[in-house]
Amino acid sequence: MRLPVPGPRSLAGQLFAMQAVLIAVVVAGYALFTYVSDRQQAEEAAGRQARSVALAIADSPSVLDAIRTPDPTARLQPYAVRVMRDTDVDFVTIMNPEGIRWTHPDPGQIGRPFRGHIERAQRGETLTETYTGTLGPSVRAVAPVDDDGRVAGLVSAGIKVEEISKRAQEQLTALLAVAAGALLLGAVGTYVINARLRRHTHGMNADELSRMHDYHQAALHAVREGLLMLDGRHRVALINDGGRELLGVSGEVVGASVADLGLPTRLTGALLASEPRVDEVHLTAERVLVVNTSPVSGGEHRGTVVTLRDVTELQSLTGELDSERGFTQALRSQAHEAANRLHTVVSLIELGRAEEAVDFATAELELAQALTDQVVAAVSEPVLAALLLGKTAQANERGVELVVSQESRLDDGLLPPSLPARDLVTILGNLVDNAVDAAQGRVPSRVTVAAYTDAAGDTGSDLVMRVADTGAGVDPAHTDLVFQRGYSTKPADEGGRGLGLALVRQAVQRHGGTLTVTGAEGGGARFEARLPLGDGAPPAAAAGRPGAGGAV
């Protein structure tokens, strides 16, 4: 048969047991100390009482007169009994200088020697001692009876130790009652406090709490997503490694206010908001973050839990996918147009007009080849060339003419590895898309693109990408606002607008470049992005650019 083995107590139970034992030990110790102290004080008080009675009897003139009579016992015995009754002492013994009793509570002891020390009293001193006599242990005092400088007799008054113990026990009983009340009150208070603690610790013991803390710490540092916990005053209560990396903060930030972390204004506003945020896209200096916030449950505003996901690469891939999708749609449209032209050629041949069919097909071929030759001749860097060809087809489908400026000159292999093609697609693709949106429906509807290197940069050569449109332009008061996340002059769709130019600025700043917007000649807006290439870019690339710095 297996005996039940009690499991580990909860943390609250352990604290309750520890506090109950502590209170019991303190109360017991105090009771013992008080008992010993009270007993000592009772003995001292008994000694003082016995001394006072003995001195009072020794100084009494009637006692001295009785001692001078032939039979002192006849007068002193009734006197001693009366004093014992009035002063609440256990015995009063009056004796001659040699210690032979004249009085005693037990008349049978009269005439016998006194049991105790009387040497000092015989020399005229008063002494107090604890001694075991005929009545048992007692605290007694012995005083001399002075008769003109000689000791005429001795007086001893005492209180039995048994009586002293009774007095101490009475005090101890009262003390134990108070101690029991204190212990009960402490136990009730401890139980109430630990019941509240059990609710907060969910009944877990110390080992379970420690293990859970270790698991939580390991999980917080293992996840790649950012986790940020704010208290009720919007101060950082916890942040994991992913949160530090995504927000770009370093050092000790726990306890700091969110407003002091140096985050973008819109992101700071989202973290300070009391209402929850779901999958909001925010930009930092280098990243695109998806932010979710949720208040901590529990009635009043106890804090906020913030999760951060890095979608920088996903956003770039989405931009590239949009470009590819647009290029595919343009190719599908061109294929449809090509089929129409092919039917036209076939019909002309069937009508016996072969020469007109050849002329028609040749003209279409020359037009398409001329467009490709124009783009590739100006921008032979393959990624940008493919991007411009796709954007040209897209713009044409929307009734917008996309023109590559004659000043464009960007040879293949010129761009350094530190400038990835993905960022170039983000910058130039979003600028062109924004310009096509602005120019669509205008007369004329034109977007002009220039891409070249400029050796006049402060850090060596700069890659310049300039896009101008014939749209309504940008209000000079909004030249800074236009690059902020969420700003758009177009109606918002389901996914929201105002992210493209913000991504452009983020990519430009990531490479240490500059992004400006001014008015274009003839109306519209002109965006220019400058990215430093360092000293590695060949100067000849810029020298081969005709009309550098000319208007677009």
PEBELZI-V61757 format. One record per run of one state. SS is the DSSP state (hx for helix, st for strand, lp for the rest). FROM is the first residue (numbers start at 0). LEN is the number of residues. If there is no record, write none. Layout:
# PEBELZI-V61757
((SS/FROM/LEN) (SS/FROM/LEN))
This chain:
# PEBELZI-V61757
((lp/0/10) (hx/10/48) (lp/58/2) (hx/60/7) (lp/67/4) (hx/71/16) (lp/87/3) (st/90/5) (lp/95/4) (st/99/2) (lp/101/5) (hx/106/3) (lp/109/3) (st/112/1) (lp/113/5) (hx/118/4) (lp/122/4) (st/126/7) (lp/133/2) (st/135/12) (lp/147/2) (st/149/11) (hx/160/41) (lp/201/4) (hx/205/17) (lp/222/3) (st/225/6) (lp/231/3) (st/234/5) (lp/239/1) (hx/240/7) (lp/247/9) (st/256/1) (hx/257/3) (lp/260/4) (hx/264/8) (lp/272/4) (st/276/7) (lp/283/4) (st/287/8) (lp/295/7) (st/302/8) (lp/310/1) (hx/311/39) (lp/350/3) (hx/353/25) (st/378/1) (lp/379/2) (hx/381/16) (lp/397/3) (st/400/4) (lp/404/4) (st/408/2) (lp/410/10) (hx/420/19) (lp/439/6) (st/445/12) (lp/457/2) (st/459/10) (lp/469/6) (hx/475/3) (lp/478/2) (hx/480/3) (lp/483/16) (hx/499/11) (lp/510/3) (st/513/6) (lp/519/5) (st/524/10) (lp/534/4) (hx/538/5) (lp/543/9))
